[in-house]
């Protein structure tokens, strides 16, 4: 069963629980407290694994003791399919050996029974925040990779300095224009390029920009 909450898809959560009453309570809780998510519900470990393969959720919340396939075995299968998925295991204190086993296979969090609803919601939101931050980092890295390619391949001379004017990066366009290689330029001060031919007003504007970190 898939429940789309408020039509948004910021994160997808797979919840696996064989007990019907518990499943209904947690489903209502997540729907109310975390409306900006898509919730998928499964009734046992095998159904949960099938749902994971189909939907590739960001977060998995699972009970441990279940028929057909228990939560630990399912989590192990999921971890082999995805290193990025955040896995939350719900278990009893008496299942300490299962908790240790879950930690060994790489679960991210566990919540003890009886379930503290506020704790569970907090853990899920923490996972959502982590996932969003990871996505932002990947997007930023991709942006910088594209920018780097554009700078390297462009015909214009590009120079990056610190606020003291020390050169940190130059592109091939700089080398073609000045004759200085990357190795020769990096670590040197921008003053190495002073020719005496630049109007003083332009020179002052340049250093104002550099010292402002712009």
C-alpha positions in Angstrom: 0.0 0.0 0.0 1.3 3.5 -0.9 0.1 6.6 0.7 1.0 9.9 -0.9 0.9 12.6 1.8 -0.1 16.1 0.5 1.1 15.2 -3.0 4.8 16.0 -2.2 7.8 13.7 -2.5 10.6 15.3 -0.5 11.3 11.9 1.0 9.9 8.4 0.6 9.4 6.3 3.8 8.9 2.5 3.8 7.2 1.3 7.0 7.2 -2.5 7.6 5.1 -3.9 10.5 3.1 -7.2 10.8 0.9 -6.1 13.7 -2.2 -4.4 12.2 -3.0 -2.2 15.2 0.6 -0.9 15.5 0.8 -0.5 11.8 -2.3 1.7 11.7 -1.2 3.8 14.6 2.3 4.5 13.2 0.8 5.1 9.7 -1.5 7.8 11.1 1.3 9.3 13.2 3.7 9.6 10.3 0.9 11.0 8.0 0.1 13.7 10.6 3.6 14.6 11.9 5.5 14.3 8.6 3.1 15.4 5.9 5.8 16.3 3.4 6.6 12.7 2.6 5.4 9.7 0.6 4.6 6.7 2.9 4.7 3.1 1.7 3.4 0.4 4.1 4.2 -3.3 4.0 3.0 -6.1 6.3 6.1 -8.3 6.5 9.8 -8.5 5.6 9.3 -10.1 2.2 6.6 -7.6 1.2 8.9 -4.8 2.5 11.8 -6.0 0.4 9.6 -6.2 -2.6 8.3 -2.7 -2.0 11.9 -1.4 -1.5 12.9 -2.8 -4.9 9.9 -1.3 -6.5 10.0 2.2 -4.9 13.6 2.7 -3.7 12.6 4.7 -0.6 14.9 7.0 1.2 14.1 5.7 4.6 13.0 2.3 5.9 11.3 1.9 9.3 10.9 -1.7 10.3 9.9 -4.0 13.2 12.3 -6.9 14.0 10.0 -9.8 14.7 7.9 -10.6 11.7 6.7 -13.7 9.8 8.0 -14.7 6.3 11.1 -12.6 6.7 12.2 -10.7 9.8 13.3 -7.1 9.9 17.0 -7.9 10.4 17.1 -10.1 7.3 15.2 -7.6 5.3 17.5 -4.8 6.4 20.5 -6.9 5.4 19.1 -7.4 2.0 18.3 -3.7 1.6 21.7 -2.7 2.8 23.2 -4.9 0.0 21.1 -3.1 -2.5 21.7 0.4 -1.2 24.3 2.0 1.0 22.5 5.3 1.1 19.1 4.3 2.4 18.6 5.3 6.1 17.3 2.2 8.1 15.5 2.6 11.4 14.8 -0.6 13.4 12.1 -0.9 16.1 12.8 -3.5 18.6 12.5 -4.6 22.3 15.3 -4.3 24.9 15.1 -8.1 25.2 16.3 -8.4 21.6 19.7 -7.0 22.4 21.4 -9.6 20.3 19.2 -8.6 17.3 20.1 -5.0 17.9 23.8 -5.8 17.8 23.2 -7.8 14.6 21.4 -4.9 13.1 24.2 -2.5 14.0 26.7 -4.9 12.3 24.8 -4.9 9.0 24.6 -1.1 9.0 21.3 0.2 10.4 21.4 3.9 11.1 19.0 4.1 14.2 17.0 1.9 16.5 13.9 2.8 18.5 13.0 0.7 21.5 9.5 -0.7 22.4 7.2 0.4 23.8 7.5 3.0 21.0 8.0 6.6 22.0 6.1 8.3 19.2 7.9 11.6 19.6 11.2 9.8 19.5 10.3 7.9 16.4 9.1 11.1 14.6 12.3 12.8 15.7 14.5 10.1 14.3 12.7 10.0 11.0 13.0 13.8 10.6 16.7 13.6 11.5 17.1 11.1 8.6 15.1 13.3 6.3 17.4 16.3 7.2 20.5 14.1 6.6 19.2 13.0 3.2 18.4 16.5 2.1 21.8 17.8 3.1 23.4 14.9 1.2 21.4 15.8 -1.9 22.4 19.4 -1.6 26.1 18.5 -1.3 25.8 16.2 -4.4 24.1 19.0 -6.4 26.8 21.5 -5.3 29.6 19.2 -6.3 28.0 18.6 -9.7 27.6 22.4 -10.1 31.3 22.9 -9.3 32.3 20.1 -11.6 30.4 21.8 -14.5 31.8 25.2 -13.5 35.3 23.8 -13.4 35.0 22.3 -16.9 33.6 25.6 -18.2 36.5 27.5 -16.7 39.1 25.1 -17.9 37.8 25.0 -21.4 36.9 28.6 -21.8 39.0 31.1 -23.8 38.9 33.8 -21.1 41.7 34.0 -18.5 40.4 33.2 -15.0 42.2 33.7 -11.7 41.0 32.9 -8.2 42.8 34.5 -5.3 42.4 34.9 -1.5 41.7 38.3 0.1 45.5 39.0 0.2 45.8 38.6 -3.5 47.6 35.2 -3.4 46.7 33.2 -6.4 44.9 29.9 -5.7 43.8 28.9 -9.2 44.4 29.8 -12.8 42.9 28.2 -15.9 44.6 27.5 -19.3 43.3 30.8 -20.7 45.5 32.5 -18.1 48.5 30.5 -19.2 47.8 31.4 -22.9 47.5 35.1 -22.1 50.4 35.5 -19.6 52.8 32.7 -20.4 52.8 31.7 -16.7 52.0 28.0 -16.0 49.7 26.8 -13.2 52.6 25.8 -11.1 54.4 29.1 -11.7 51.4 31.2 -10.8 49.7 29.4 -7.8 51.0 30.7 -4.5 52.3 33.9 -6.0 50.7 37.3 -5.4 48.7 39.1 -8.1 51.3 41.8 -8.1 53.4 39.6 -10.2 51.2 40.6 -13.1 51.7 44.4 -12.6 52.8 45.9 -15.9 52.6 49.6 -15.1 50.3 50.0 -18.1 47.0 49.5 -16.2 45.2 52.8 -15.3 45.5 53.5 -11.6 41.7 53.7 -11.2 41.4 50.2 -12.6 44.2 48.9 -10.4 42.5 50.3 -7.3 39.2 48.8 -8.3 40.9 45.4 -8.8 42.4 45.4 -5.3 39.2 46.6 -3.7 37.4 43.6 -5.3 40.2 41.2 -4.2 40.3 42.4 -0.6 36.5 42.2 -0.3 36.7 38.5 -1.2 34.7 39.0 -4.4 
